[in-house]
Structure formats: structure tokens, C-alpha cells
Amino acid sequence: MMKCLFFLCLCLFPILVFSSTFTSQNPIDLPTDTTPCTPVLDTNGNELNPNSSYRIISTFWGALGGDVYLGKSPNSDAPCPDGVFRYNSDVGPSGTPVRFIPLSGENICEDQLLNIQFNIPTVKLCVSYTIWKVGNINAYLRTMLLETGGTIGQADSSYFKIVKSSKIGYNLLYCPITRPIICPFCHDENFCAKVGVVIQNGKRRLALVNENPLDVLFQEV
């Protein structure tokens, strides 16, 4: 009996040594959620706050400028304004305030999933018509328009990200988390699409684009 135990120990010893050596010299990296947060900043250099309201403004002035606002979509039968537009100039009305609602955590970070909601007083019927979403493909404009009538924190919600622009300010991305979904503009490795502007009935309408994303800044209200 003792001999059997002795030989068993001899057989196990090399395995134990190998396991210890492999673990200490070749650690296995498990996935973690410790990605550092790079906070999104407003025009005053302060971190965006989920409890505050902001206007989405352009990085340009004059005819190239213009704030983002909530307006009525052409030919829409919705009972409330349901389109996400941008004014044709920065001279004139101010944009409609929005708030950013992160999917997780309490901070608003770059490249983080979030919902966007126009933060304005409204009647109960129109509450859902303040929440951003991406509509179906518009055959005439050959794009997918941003509209309202979405949900917050749900599987069918339209999720967005704020990322640094290659020029000035930030860009908005649309990043659906449920698949399969028809999104011919979602090309990158994260299945996200750029948010830009198209012309609809003489107005600038936010929509998904392949090129020229909208460069924006966030001005606290």
C-alpha cells in the first residue's frame, strides 16, 4: 500500500510543478470590465452629468452652425413632434435640451452606450416622443432618420455613443445591441454607424451616414 502511494506521488509531482510554473509565468487574462472611463466634457470643460441638460451645438458658426432640436417630421401621423433636426444656422433659436442616460454606471464616458432624451416638459401622451431612436430606412433619402418614440434601457432601445471627432469636438454613433437588425450603415468592428445630416424638405435632419459625421459640442443649460 505504501509503495502505491509513493509511486502515485512521484507521478503527480511533475504535473503540480508544471501547473505552478505555467500559472506564474504565463497567466491567463480573463475578460474584465475595468476599461478606464474617459469623461465627455461640455463647452466649459466640465464632465457631462446624467442629471443635467445640454444643448447639442455645432462646432461651426454661421450657416455651417445650428443646434439640434425636436421638430415635426414631414408627413408624420404621430400625435407629437417626432423628428430630430438641426437648425440651418447658429443665428436664431436655441436647440432643444437633451439628457444623456448611460446604460451602466453613473458617468458619461466616451465610447459608452447610452440613450438620449429631449429633456423638456411635455404631456403624458408625448413622453415617449422625447426619446431618440433610429427609424426604418427612408427609401427616398436612402438613409435611416433619427426620430423620437424610443425606449430607455430596453433591448429594443436605440443606443448611441459619444466619441472624439477626428476634427473638433465629438461625434455621435448609433450602436444597436440586438441583432440581427437591418443597418446598412453599421460598418465598423463594433457594428456602429455615424450620425450626420441630410436635407429633408429644406430642413437639416439627423440621419445615419457613411461619411461626414456631424461634429458637435455640449453646452449645459
C-alpha positions in Angstrom: 0.0 0.0 0.0 2.8 2.4 0.9 4.6 1.7 -2.3 1.5 2.5 -4.3 1.1 5.9 -2.6 4.8 6.6 -3.1 4.6 6.0 -6.9 1.4 8.0 -7.1 3.1 11.0 -5.5 6.0 10.6 -8.0 3.6 10.7 -10.9 1.7 13.7 -9.7 4.7 15.8 -8.7 5.7 16.8 -12.3 2.1 17.8 -13.1 1.9 20.0 -10.0 5.3 21.7 -10.8 4.2 22.3 -14.4 0.9 23.8 -13.3 2.6 26.1 -10.9 5.2 27.2 -13.4 2.6 27.8 -16.1 0.3 29.8 -13.8 3.1 32.1 -12.5 4.9 32.7 -15.8 2.0 32.5 -18.3 -1.1 34.0 -16.5 -4.4 33.6 -18.4 -6.0 37.0 -19.0 -9.7 36.8 -18.3 -12.0 39.5 -19.7 -12.8 42.3 -17.3 -15.0 45.5 -17.2 -12.2 47.7 -15.9 -11.9 49.8 -19.1 -10.9 53.3 -17.9 -13.6 55.9 -18.3 -12.7 59.0 -20.4 -15.3 61.5 -19.4 -17.1 63.5 -22.1 -16.7 67.2 -21.4 -19.1 70.2 -22.0 -18.1 73.5 -23.5 -16.9 74.7 -20.1 -14.6 71.7 -19.7 -16.8 70.0 -17.1 -17.8 66.4 -17.2 -21.3 65.6 -18.5 -23.8 64.8 -15.8 -26.7 62.4 -16.4 -28.9 64.7 -14.2 -28.1 67.8 -16.2 -29.5 69.1 -19.5 -27.4 70.1 -22.5 -27.8 71.6 -25.9 -26.1 69.8 -28.8 -24.4 72.6 -30.7 -22.3 72.7 -33.8 -18.5 73.2 -33.8 -19.0 75.8 -36.6 -20.7 79.2 -36.8 -23.0 81.0 -39.2 -24.6 78.9 -42.0 -22.4 75.9 -41.0 -23.7 76.0 -37.5 -27.0 75.2 -35.9 -28.3 73.5 -32.7 -30.1 70.2 -32.6 -33.9 70.4 -31.9 -37.1 68.5 -31.7 -39.5 69.1 -34.6 -42.4 67.6 -36.5 -41.4 65.1 -39.2 -42.9 65.7 -42.6 -45.9 63.5 -43.4 -45.8 62.0 -39.9 -49.1 61.0 -38.2 -47.5 60.9 -34.8 -49.5 62.9 -32.2 -46.4 64.8 -31.0 -43.2 66.2 -32.6 -41.1 63.2 -33.5 -38.1 64.3 -35.6 -34.5 65.1 -34.6 -33.4 68.2 -36.6 -30.6 70.7 -36.7 -31.2 74.4 -37.3 -29.9 75.9 -40.6 -27.7 78.4 -38.8 -26.5 79.2 -35.3 -28.2 82.6 -35.6 -31.7 82.1 -34.4 -33.5 79.7 -31.9 -31.5 77.7 -29.4 -31.7 73.9 -29.6 -33.9 71.6 -27.5 -32.1 70.5 -24.3 -31.2 66.8 -24.0 -30.0 64.5 -21.3 -27.7 61.5 -21.7 -28.7 58.3 -19.9 -25.8 55.8 -19.6 -26.6 52.1 -20.0 -24.4 51.3 -17.0 -22.6 53.3 -14.4 -23.1 56.9 -13.2 -20.7 58.7 -15.5 -20.9 59.6 -19.2 -17.8 58.3 -20.8 -16.5 58.3 -24.4 -17.4 55.2 -26.4 -20.1 54.2 -23.9 -23.6 53.0 -24.7 -26.3 55.5 -23.7 -29.8 56.7 -24.5 -30.6 60.3 -25.5 -33.8 62.1 -24.5 -35.1 65.6 -25.1 -35.4 67.0 -21.6 -38.5 69.2 -21.9 -41.8 69.5 -20.1 -44.5 67.6 -22.0 -47.9 65.9 -21.6 -48.1 62.2 -20.7 -49.0 61.3 -24.3 -45.8 62.7 -25.6 -43.3 61.4 -23.0 -42.0 58.6 -25.3 -41.7 61.1 -28.1 -38.8 62.7 -26.4 -36.6 59.6 -26.5 -34.3 59.2 -29.5 -34.4 56.2 -31.8 -33.4 55.3 -35.3 -36.3 54.8 -37.7 -36.6 52.4 -40.7 -34.8 53.0 -44.0 -36.2 56.0 -45.8 -36.3 54.8 -49.5 -36.4 58.4 -50.9 -33.4 59.7 -48.9 -31.7 56.3 -48.8 -30.8 56.5 -45.2 -32.2 55.9 -41.7 -33.5 59.0 -40.0 -33.3 59.9 -36.3 -36.7 60.3 -34.7 -38.3 60.0 -31.3 -40.7 57.5 -29.8 -38.0 55.2 -28.4 -37.5 53.4 -25.0 -34.8 53.7 -22.3 -32.7 50.8 -21.1 -34.5 48.1 -23.1 -33.4 45.5 -25.6 -35.2 47.3 -28.4 -33.8 50.8 -27.4 -31.7 52.8 -29.8 -28.3 53.1 -28.2 -25.8 55.8 -29.1 -22.2 56.5 -28.2 -20.2 59.8 -27.9 -16.7 59.6 -29.4 -14.0 62.1 -30.1 -14.1 63.7 -33.5 -11.1 63.5 -35.8 -11.6 67.2 -36.2 -13.1 69.3 -33.4 -15.5 68.2 -30.6 -17.4 64.9 -30.7 -19.3 62.7 -33.0 -22.4 60.6 -32.2 -22.6 57.0 -33.2 -25.7 54.7 -33.4 -24.8 51.3 -32.0 -27.6 48.7 -31.9 -27.1 46.0 -29.3 -29.7 43.5 -30.6 -29.0 41.5 -33.8 -30.0 40.7 -36.5 -31.0 44.2 -37.4 -31.1 46.0 -40.7 -28.4 48.6 -40.5 -26.5 49.0 -43.8 -24.6 52.0 -42.3 -23.2 49.9 -39.4 -19.8 49.1 -40.8 -17.2 49.3 -38.0 -16.0 46.5 -35.8 -18.5 47.5 -33.1 -21.4 47.5 -35.5 -21.9 51.2 -35.1 -23.0 53.9 -37.6 -22.1 57.6 -37.9 -24.7 60.3 -37.2 -24.7 63.1 -39.7 -27.2 65.4 -41.5 -29.3 65.0 -44.6 -31.7 67.6 -46.2 -35.4 66.8 -45.8 -37.9 69.3 -47.2 -35.4 72.1 -46.8 -34.5 71.2 -43.2 -31.4 69.5 -41.8 -32.4 66.2 -40.4 -30.1 63.9 -38.3 -29.6 60.6 -40.0 -27.1 57.7 -40.4 -24.3 58.5 -42.9 -21.3 56.8 -44.3 -19.2 60.0 -44.4 -19.1 63.4 -42.9 -20.4 62.8 -39.4 -21.8 65.7 -37.5 -19.2 67.4 -35.2 -20.8 68.6 -32.1 -20.3 70.1 -28.6 -22.4 70.0 -25.5 -23.5 73.2 -23.8 -25.0 73.0 -20.4 -28.4 74.6 -20.0 
